[in-house]
Amino acid sequence: FVNRRAYRPEDAAPLLSIGTSCFVGAVIALGLYLGSPDVRGLYRTPDLLWLVCPILLGWSGRLWILGHRGELRDEDPVAFVLRDRWSHRAAALAAVIFALAL
């Protein structure tokens, strides 16, 4: 596998900060959506959907920690997630929550 990323070792700390901040921002955006009146009309039990937020934060946090440790080095993150059991469990749990909220 040829590494096509132009990052240097000293880029690790800023990338960790940027990546985790962006993901937290995405979960905040999800929370704003979950608090909107539109969601109340789409789901029978919309409050259940709030359980997806900690699942996403835990899943993302684990991936960023593994990346910071160098355990995802030279690996496509999408390919890793498709093989990762923790990612499968988080996705399954989120899918069950969405199904129960419908």
CYANA upper distance limits for C-alpha pairs under 8 A (distance plus 0.5 A):
  1 PHE  CA     74 ASP  CA      7.84
  2 VAL  CA     74 ASP  CA      8.47
  3 ASN  CA     74 ASP  CA      6.67
  7 TYR  CA     11 ASP  CA      6.65
  8 ARG  CA     12 ALA  CA      8.01
 11 ASP  CA     15 LEU  CA      6.55
 12 ALA  CA     16 LEU  CA      6.56
 12 ALA  CA     68 HIS  CA      7.69
 13 ALA  CA     17 SER  CA      6.81
 14 PRO  CA     18 ILE  CA      6.53
 15 LEU  CA     19 GLY  CA      6.28
 16 LEU  CA     20 THR  CA      6.53
 16 LEU  CA     64 TRP  CA      7.46
 16 LEU  CA     68 HIS  CA      7.61
 17 SER  CA     21 SER  CA      6.45
 18 ILE  CA     22 CYS  CA      6.55
 19 GLY  CA     23 PHE  CA      6.78
 19 GLY  CA     64 TRP  CA      8.32
 20 THR  CA     24 VAL  CA      6.65
 20 THR  CA     60 SER  CA      8.28
 20 THR  CA     61 GLY  CA      7.93
 20 THR  CA     64 TRP  CA      7.63
 21 SER  CA     25 GLY  CA      6.59
 22 CYS  CA     26 ALA  CA      6.71
 23 PHE  CA     27 VAL  CA      6.82
 23 PHE  CA     57 LEU  CA      8.37
 23 PHE  CA     60 SER  CA      7.83
 24 VAL  CA     28 ILE  CA      6.67
 24 VAL  CA     57 LEU  CA      7.64
 25 GLY  CA     29 ALA  CA      6.67
 26 ALA  CA     30 LEU  CA      6.74
 27 VAL  CA     31 GLY  CA      6.65
 27 VAL  CA     53 CYS  CA      6.71
 27 VAL  CA     56 LEU  CA      7.88
 27 VAL  CA     57 LEU  CA      7.90
 28 ILE  CA     32 LEU  CA      6.75
 29 ALA  CA     33 TYR  CA      6.79
 30 LEU  CA     34 LEU  CA      6.62
 30 LEU  CA     53 CYS  CA      8.22
 31 GLY  CA     35 GLY  CA      6.69
 31 GLY  CA     50 TRP  CA      7.78
 31 GLY  CA     53 CYS  CA      7.87
 32 LEU  CA     36 SER  CA      6.95
 33 TYR  CA     39 VAL  CA      7.72
 34 LEU  CA     39 VAL  CA      6.46
 34 LEU  CA     46 PRO  CA      7.90
 34 LEU  CA     47 ASP  CA      8.49
 34 LEU  CA     49 LEU  CA      7.68
 34 LEU  CA     50 TRP  CA      7.66
 35 GLY  CA     39 VAL  CA      7.70
 36 SER  CA     40 ARG  CA      7.85
 37 PRO  CA     41 GLY  CA      7.41
 38 ASP  CA     42 LEU  CA      7.06
 39 VAL  CA     43 TYR  CA      6.72
 39 VAL  CA     46 PRO  CA      7.00
 40 ARG  CA     44 ARG  CA      7.75
 40 ARG  CA     45 THR  CA      8.31
 40 ARG  CA     46 PRO  CA      6.46
 42 LEU  CA     46 PRO  CA      8.46
 42 LEU  CA    102 LEU  CA      7.90
 43 TYR  CA    101 ALA  CA      6.18
 43 TYR  CA    102 LEU  CA      5.16
 44 ARG  CA    101 ALA  CA      6.37
 44 ARG  CA    102 LEU  CA      5.94
 45 THR  CA     49 LEU  CA      8.40
 45 THR  CA    100 LEU  CA      8.12
 45 THR  CA    101 ALA  CA      5.19
 45 THR  CA    102 LEU  CA      7.26
 46 PRO  CA     50 TRP  CA      8.28
 46 PRO  CA    101 ALA  CA      6.17
 46 PRO  CA    102 LEU  CA      8.31
 47 ASP  CA    101 ALA  CA      8.28
 48 LEU  CA     97 ILE  CA      7.09
 48 LEU  CA     98 PHE  CA      8.32
 48 LEU  CA    100 LEU  CA      8.21
 48 LEU  CA    101 ALA  CA      6.40
 49 LEU  CA     53 CYS  CA      8.30
 49 LEU  CA     97 ILE  CA      6.90
 49 LEU  CA     98 PHE  CA      6.92
 49 LEU  CA    101 ALA  CA      7.14
 50 TRP  CA     54 PRO  CA      8.42
 51 LEU  CA     55 ILE  CA      7.32
 51 LEU  CA     94 ALA  CA      8.48
 51 LEU  CA     97 ILE  CA      7.92
 52 VAL  CA     56 LEU  CA      6.66
 52 VAL  CA     94 ALA  CA      6.15
 52 VAL  CA     97 ILE  CA      7.73
 53 CYS  CA     57 LEU  CA      6.71
 54 PRO  CA     58 GLY  CA      6.47
 55 ILE  CA     59 TRP  CA      6.56
 55 ILE  CA     90 ALA  CA      6.82
 55 ILE  CA     94 ALA  CA      7.80
 56 LEU  CA     60 SER  CA      6.46
 56 LEU  CA     90 ALA  CA      8.05
 57 LEU  CA     61 GLY  CA      6.38
 58 GLY  CA     62 ARG  CA      6.65
 59 TRP  CA     63 LEU  CA      6.95
 59 TRP  CA     86 TRP  CA      8.06
 59 TRP  CA     87 SER  CA      7.26
 59 TRP  CA     90 ALA  CA      7.29
 60 SER  CA     64 TRP  CA      6.70
 61 GLY  CA     65 ILE  CA      6.63
 62 ARG  CA     66 LEU  CA      6.68
 63 LEU  CA     67 GLY  CA      6.58
 64 TRP  CA     68 HIS  CA      6.50
 65 ILE  CA     69 ARG  CA      6.65
 66 LEU  CA     70 GLY  CA      6.86
 66 LEU  CA     71 GLU  CA      5.72
 66 LEU  CA     72 LEU  CA      6.82
 67 GLY  CA     71 GLU  CA      6.14
 67 GLY  CA     72 LEU  CA      5.56
 67 GLY  CA     73 ARG  CA      7.45
 72 LEU  CA     76 ASP  CA      8.41
 72 LEU  CA     77 PRO  CA      7.88
 72 LEU  CA     80 PHE  CA      8.26
 75 GLU  CA     79 ALA  CA      7.93
 75 GLU  CA     80 PHE  CA      7.47
 76 ASP  CA     80 PHE  CA      6.78
 77 PRO  CA     81 VAL  CA      6.70
 78 VAL  CA     82 LEU  CA      6.73
 79 ALA  CA     83 ARG  CA      7.02
 80 PHE  CA     84 ASP  CA      6.45
 81 VAL  CA     87 SER  CA      6.29
 81 VAL  CA     88 HIS  CA      8.27
 82 LEU  CA     87 SER  CA      7.93
 82 LEU  CA     88 HIS  CA      7.98
 83 ARG  CA     88 HIS  CA      8.49
 84 ASP  CA     88 HIS  CA      6.92
 85 ARG  CA     89 ARG  CA      6.69
 86 TRP  CA     90 ALA  CA      6.66
 87 SER  CA     91 ALA  CA      6.60
 88 HIS  CA     92 ALA  CA      6.56
 89 ARG  CA     93 LEU  CA      6.54
 90 ALA  CA     94 ALA  CA      6.62
 91 ALA  CA     95 ALA  CA      6.56
 92 ALA  CA     96 VAL  CA      6.70
 93 LEU  CA     97 ILE  CA      6.77
 94 ALA  CA     98 PHE  CA      6.72
 95 ALA  CA     99 ALA  CA      6.60
 96 VAL  CA    100 LEU  CA      6.59
 97 ILE  CA    101 ALA  CA      6.63
 98 PHE  CA    102 LEU  CA      6.91
